[in-house]
Amino acid sequence: MERSPIMSRVHDKEWLMYPTLVITEVIGALAVILVVVWAMEYLGGLDWGESKFNWHPVLMVSGMLFLFGNSLVIYRVLASVNKTVVKTLHVSLHLSSVLCIGVALGAVIERGGDNFYSIHSWLGLTTISLFLLQLVLGCVTFLAPQVSECLNSRRVLNILRLNELL
């Protein structure tokens, strides 16, 4: 089977994947570390009692950037590993990300006051809504094989494309 010109170019640059992965993992871990240091040194610490809101940036960076980002690249990096193991790891990272996001939103809501009036909050809620939509569609389509069997292959392909887009 002959590869298309686009796929040939992708496979020609596959050697770049692992160095790029290492660089992005280091940048992601560094972002989490820097936000933790910022919260500890400049925001007054990470005490859940008095400075509960300070957990918001730490958990959002950890969940949305690091965990979610890793869940996206896991299929490419672990292409030779058993598909069930990769799916389980993918979903585990997604659910860990959801947990971080939920606790971070809880910290914002418990803070009280005018929480959802800025563009930051509305863009954040939109992002989280799209993330949760993608999670639900992915779980229904790919974790429940009986649902995939009921749908024709064209619909599953369209949902897969939507999952990749989001």
QUIMO-V607485 format. One line per field, one symbol per residue. psi: psi as a letter, one per 30 degrees, with the letter a starting at -180 (. if undefined). A space follows every 10 residues. Layout:
psi: ???
This chain:
psi: kklleeeeee ffgfffeeee eeeeeeeeee eeeeeeeeee effgahkfde hefffeeeee eeeeeeeeee fefeeeehff lkeeeeeeee eeeeeeeeee eeeeeeeeef eaajehflee eeeeeeeeee eeeeeeeeee effjeeeeee klfeeeeeee eeeee.
